[in-house]
């Protein structure tokens, strides 16, 4: 009898380990994600949807997916369950999520941080291999970001905290998210009176555009930065980036103009040396 009971308990544990630990409440998920420094996976589905059923049968139950899902806090929002729920508060909260993340098709996946910024979204059925590829591309350790994000939730108007968060996401190579935080404070009064901080935001936003291969947006912003902050100590780097960007957009004439500026104004600077190297390739 004891052996049978032990076998049943072991089987239950094995079955549980082969399933994703889904939560149903985003508030609970945010608390867990904050403690564990993880992104949140919001999964919008419907038990009456054939594609949602296919996700359960062919994707979410696959061992590699169950394993990698442990690196996220997973929340499942079932449309059918929501419609039938008597919990008005939870119903309203889930409806707000559906509106906020523009869920118009099921199933929909949205990966967010604890502040609600979207890292990735996908619609329709995803195979196990596709899902694994998507999840592996996302950061799984936000321990260098979440303490600042948590502080920001208490002081949502703190510009310096937002900049710190944006800088941290850039170091994680999450350039789109980084720029979202920079954009949120682009017109903040703090930046109007602190030119050094304003230049930092503009420069790093331009660098993010470059990393995202948004080359013309990067060029436009770097050229505005040059005019906006005369005499800046960062001018050599800005001129170098413009020379590099114009070469990438196949405009050698403009690229050489910026190299000439570097040669004339900063002949011994490190970025002038780097720029010369661009034209030797």
Secondary structure, 3 states (H helix, E strand, C coil): CHHHHHHHHHHHHHHHHCCCCCECCHHHHHHHHHHHCCCEEEEEECCCCHHHHHHHHHCCCCHHHHHHHCCCEEEEEEHHHHHHCCCHHHHHHHHHHHHHCCCCCCCEEEEECCCCCEEEEEECCCCHHHHHHHHHCCCCCCCCCHHHHHHHHHCCCCHHHHHHHHHHHHHCCCHHHHHHHHHHCCCCHHHHHCHHHHHHHHHHHHHHHHHCCCHHHHHHHHHHHHHHCCCCCCHHHHHHHHHHHHHHCCCHHHHHHHHHHHHHHCCCCHHHHHHHHHCCC
